[in-house]
Amino acid sequence: MKKLILFTALFGLGVTVNAQLLVTDSSFNSFDNGVTFSLIAVDSSYHAAGNCRLAYAYSKVFNIATQQLTNATYRTNDYFNDGNLRQTVIQVWNPGLMTYGNSNRTTFTYYQTSSKVLTSLGETWVNNSTWRNSSLQTNTYDANGYLTVSVFQNWDVASSAWVKEQQIDYYNKNNGLADSSISKDYENNVITHQTKDIYTYNGSSLFRIVNQIRAGNQWQDSSRSTFTYNPGGKVTIIDNESYSPQTPTWTLFAKQTFAYNAAGDLITLTQNIYVQGFALITQTRYRPVPCTTSTVTPGELCPAGNGSLSAGLTGASYQWQVNTGSGFANVANNSNYAGATTATLTLSNIPSSWYGYQYRCVVAGQNSTVYTIKFINTWTGATNSQWEVGSNWSCGTVPDANTDAVINTGGIVILNSNRSVRSLTVNSGARFTANTGFKLTITH
């Protein structure tokens, strides 16, 4: 059985991608005769102004007959106060009623105070009147907060009970990274099929997954996926191969290629599936859209982050000023600043070396509140327990020597390299461990 690893299944395995979906194109062509893409779908996402969380998204599909985009689905997200996703609701377009109607929803709970999912309850909208159970995923974690078991159940309407469909057990976790997992499929509570995934890593990044199937008392190779990364630690290529024990050889049957812009944002994902000399090629294009955070007070940003400052005063003229350590001087519009002579100064791609810079606006001769820039990166543990994995941090990058690092209650963090931060706050109930031979340097 070929196991195709798609990018949507990679989160939590040390693989990093970051973008907003714009357009999906698809075409079926001879591999030798070139490619002409045809539009099939467009997704548009909208993020909250204050915190950049995904608020809602529309999906439209291309109608070949009318040559028009038509409504398909509408998704809304709701969050807990700590930023974890509470519930997502999918609605489907009803062309007869010319409106969206409920289809399904997923509700999440979390392990202790972390961002690790404990349960994921799926429900479907039935009889146009009520939500009914559909699926349930339950995760179990050990004392270190490492994932040990995932159980998947489906709701049986006739018996009004959950029926176990699959269980995945994770083994030999080294700092939260399992070296293998075994998946068991069930029917009438009896195991019908088993597969095994063997994981190898390059540092904290996933290098390869080898999938095996159970044949009698032995495991046999079936397929494997190999990951290539850019210098920034983001995946660029996933090669999927199938194994033929008769030959024995590995044969490439699918390939995903990720392309990024200079800022590190994903701009295209190209997927090739090879079948007897032909390639089914699908390309997903992204338009990275910077999300401006809420007004900076007192000026908390992510490194290379965005924000805005409000004068809080009105007058005939506005001039923003910055104090980098030698007194206030006028700000001019450039790649980092916009609105230098307006009531709102927009900050873009601000480097962490600007920590402590002060800003004010002179409004018709009157000085506004002084804002001080700080760079704060908070531990989320979204991927694993390793300090060095950027996706474990709220800013998506590992804190540097100019950043204040914060580990909130419930966080379990393990350091496996020499690192520096400006400051470190470990709140009550959190745990930070530096493995032997490594140290964390506090610069202030």
N, C-alpha and C positions, 0 to 999 in steps of 0.2 A: 504494500500500500504506500503510495507516494504521499508524503506529508509536506504540504506547501506552507512555508512560514511567511506570512504577510506582515507588513509593518504594523498593522493595527493590533497584532498579538504580541508585540515585542516589549511593551511597557512593563517594567518590573523585572526585566532580564538584562539590565545594563545597557540597553540600546536607546539612543537619544535622537528624536526628531522633533521639530518644532515649526509649526506653520498653521495657517488657516486655509481650508479647502476652498478652491475657486472653481476649477473646471475639470471635468473628467472627459477625456476623449478615448475613443476606442476604434480599432480597425482590425480586420482579419485579412492578412495579406501573405503572399508568398515571401519567404525570408529572402529570396534572391531577387525579387522584383521591386524592392523598395517599399516605403510605407506612406500612406496618405491617411491622416487622422480625420475622423468624423466626430463632431460633437454629439455626446449622448446625455450629459447631465451637468448641472451647475448647482453648487451648494454655496450659500451665503451665510456667514456667521456674524453675530452682533454681540459685542462685549460690553459689560457694565462700565460706565465712565469712572466710577470711584475705585474699582479694584481689578478691572480687566478680566473678570470671570466671564466665561461664555454664558450669555443670558438666553439667547434663542437662536435658532438656525432654520433656514428654509432650504429645501431641496426641490429642484425642478428638473424634469427630464425633457429631452428633445423629441418632439413628434415629427417623424420623417414625413408623414403625409402633409401636415400643415406647415412644416418648416418653422415651427414655433416652440418656444419653451412652455411647458405646462406645469402647473403646480403638482407636487407629489406629496411631500411630507413637511411637517412643521414640528420642531423640537424645542421644548422649553426646559430650563434647568433651575433648580432651587437649591440653595446652599445653607449649611449650618453657619452659625456665627464664626466658627473657627476657619471657615473657608472650604471645608470638605463638602463634596456634592451630596445633597440629601436625596434628591429625586429628579429623574428626568422623565418627561412625558412626550410621547410621540403621537402626533395627530396626522391623519391621512386626508388628503383632499377629496371631497365628494363633488364631482362635476355636476351632478343633478341638483344638489342644494346650493352649489357655489359657495361652499364653506368647508372648513376643516372639522373633522370629527375625531373623537378619541379612538386610539388604536391599542396602544400598550404603554406601560410605564414601569420604571425600575426604581426601587427604593433601597437606600444603602444604610448600613450601620457600620461602625468602625471599632477596631481593637483599641481598648482603653482610650487614650486621648491622642492617638496617632492618626495618620492618614491611611493606615492599612485597612482594607475592607474586611469586615467580619462577616456580614451577610449581604446578599444581593437578591432582593425579592422582585421577581417579574410578575406582572399582572396584565391581563387582557380585558378590554372593554367588551362586554357581552350584552345582547338584547337592548343595546342603546340605552342602558340604564344603570349598570353596576360594574365594578371591577371584580374580576375573578382571578384567583391564584393561577399561575402558569408555570413558573420555574423558581428554583431556589438554589443559590450557591452559598455554602457555609464553609468558611475558612477557619482553621485552627492554628494557633501560634504557640511556640514553646516559651519558656521563661525569658529567653533573650529577645523575644519578639520576632523570631524567624518562622516563616510559613512552613508548616509540617504536613497538613492535609487539606485538600479541597474536595468537598462533596457536592455533587450536582444532582438535584431531584426535579422531577416533573410532577405536576398536579394531576391526579386521576379524578376526573369529574364523577365517574360512576360510584367510586368508593369514598369520595371526598377525603382523600388522603394523599400524602406525598409518597412518590415511588422513586426509589434510588435508581439513577441512570448511569452514573459514573463516579469514580473516586480516584483522585490523584494523590499519591504519597511522595513526599520529597525526602531525599536521603543525604546523609553526610554533609551537612551544611557547614561550610567554612566561612565564618563571619557573615552568615546569611545567604551565601551563594551555594545552592545545592549542586552536587556533582551528578545527580541522577534523579529521575522520577519515574514512577510506574503508574500507568493509567489502566484502570479496570472498568470495562463496560458490563452493565448488569441487565438482566431480564428476569423478571419474577424473583428478584433477589439472588440470582445465580450468575456468577461470572461467565460471560460469553466470549470475551475478547480482551487481550492484554497487549499493551505496547509499553515500551521503555524508552525514555529519552536520556541520553548521556550528554552532560554539559561540560565543555572545557572553556577556560577563560584566558584572556591576555590581560593580566592585572585584574581589574574589576570589571572589564568589558567582556561580554560574551563573544567567544571566538567561533565555536561550532556546537551544533546540536546533532547528535546521531540518533536516529529513530530506529528502534528494533521491534520486531513482532515476536510473540511467544508461539513457538512451534513445539508442542510436546513439553519436554523439560528443558528446552534450550531457547536462547534468544538469538534471532537471526537479523542481520542488518537489513534495513528496508530503504531508508532514505537519510539524507543529511543536509544540513544548511550551514553554510560558512559565511561569516560576517567580516567585512572590510570597513575600516574607519578612516576618517580624515584626521589631520593633526589636532583638530579641535575636539576629537572624541565622538563625532557623530557618524552614524553608519552611512556608508556610501554605496555598498554593494552587498546583496545577499544572493549567493549561489545555491540553488536547490538541486540536489542530485538524487537519482534513484540507483539502487544497487541490484545487480543481476548476479545471483550466486552461481549460475551456470557458466558465466564467462571466465572468472568473476571480474566485473568492472563497475565503476561508477559512471553514470551518464547524466549530463546536465539536462534537466527538463523544465526548469523555470529560473528566471533571474529578475531581481528587483534592483534598480539603479536609482539612487537618490542624488539630486543636484541641489546645491545651496548657493545663495548669493554671497557677496563679500561680507555681509553682516552675520552670516551663519544661519539665515532663515531658509527653510526648505522651499524650493520653487518648482521642482518637478519630481515626480515619482514615475518611472517607466517600468512596466512589468511585461516580461516576455515569457510565454509558455510555448515550448517547442513540441510539435507533433509531426513526426515523419517528414522532416524537411520544411515544415511550415512553422510560422510563428504567429501566435495570437498576441498582439501587442496592445496594451492599454496604457495610456499616459494620463496621469493626474497632475494638473498644474495648480500651483498655489500663488496667491498674491499676498505676501507678508504685509500685514497692516499694523503699524505701531499702535499700541494702545496706551494712551496718555493716562497716567494715574491722577488721582484727585489732587487738589491743591496741597502743596508741600508745607506742612506745619508739624514739626519744626524743620522739615526738609529730609525726610527719610526716603532714600532711593535704593535701587539695586545698582550695582556697578554696570556702567554702560546703559543705565536706565533713563526713563523719561518722566517728566513731571511738569507741573505748572505752579506759578506763584501769582497771587492776586494782591494788587496794591491795597485794596480795602479802603481806598479814598477816591474821591472824584475831583476833577479839576480840569483846567484848560489845557494842561500839558502833562506828559508823563515821561520820565527818564529812569530806566532801571540802572542800578549801579552794583558793582561787585567789589568786595574786599578780599583779596587773596593773601593778605598779610601785611600790606603796605598802605592801607587806607582805601577808602571807596573811590572807584573810578567808573566812568560811564561804560555801559554795555552796548555793543553794536551787534546787529543781526549777523549771524554766521551759521556754520554747521551745527553749533551747539545751542544757539539762542534764536528765538523768533519772538517778535512783539516787544522789542527793546524800548519802544516809545509808545507803548499802549498800556492799558490797565492790567494786562496779563502777560507775564513772561513765560514762554514755553521753553523747557529744558529738554534737550535731546542728546542721547548717547553720551551721558556725562561720565567721565572716567573717575574711578574711585580715588585717584590721587587728589581730587578736588575736595576731599573730606575737610570740613571746617570752613569752607568758603562761605562768606556772608553776603546776603542780597537785601537790597532795599529799593524802594521806588520813590523818586522825588516827584511829588505831584504838586505842580504850581508852587514850588518852593517849600512844600511841606514833606517831611520824611515819613515814609510808611513804617510798619513793623519790620524789624530785621529778621530775616530767615537764615538759619544756619544749616548747611547741607550735611547730612550724615548718610552713610551707607550701611544698611542693616540686612543681614541674610539669616533667615530663620529655618531651622531644621524641620523638615516634614517627614523624612523617612519613607518617601513614596516608593522607592525602589528596593532598598535594603538598608543595612546598618553601617555602610562604609562611608566615612567622611569624604573620600575622594570622588564619589559619584555625584555629578552636578545635579541630576534629577532628584536627589534627596533634599535639595535646598530650595527655598521659596523663590529665589532668583534664577534658578535653573543652572547656576554655575557654583563652583566651589569658592568659599570665601577667600579673599586674598589679604595681604598685609594691611590694607587700608579699610577693611570692612569689619564691622562689629558682628560677631557670630552669636546666635541665640539658640539654645536648646531648651525647649519647653517641657513641661511635665509629661512623662511617658516616653520621651525620646531616648533611644538607645543608640549610641554613636561609638564607632570603633575607628581609631586612627591607625593607618598602615603605611604612613610616609611622614617625612618631615614637612611641616606646614607652618605658615605664619598668619596670624590675624591681628587686627588692631585691638580687639578685646573679645573675651569669651564670657557669656552668661549661661550658666547651667542652673536652671530653675529646679526647685524642690521636686523630687520624684523622677528626675531625668538622670541618665547615666552616661558618662564620657570615659572611654578607656583608650589609652595610647599603648599599643602593643610594644613589646620589648624591642629596643633599638630605635624607636621613633619618638619624636617630640613635637609639641606644638609651641611655637614661639609667640608670645604676646608682645606686640610692639609698643603698646601704650598702657 
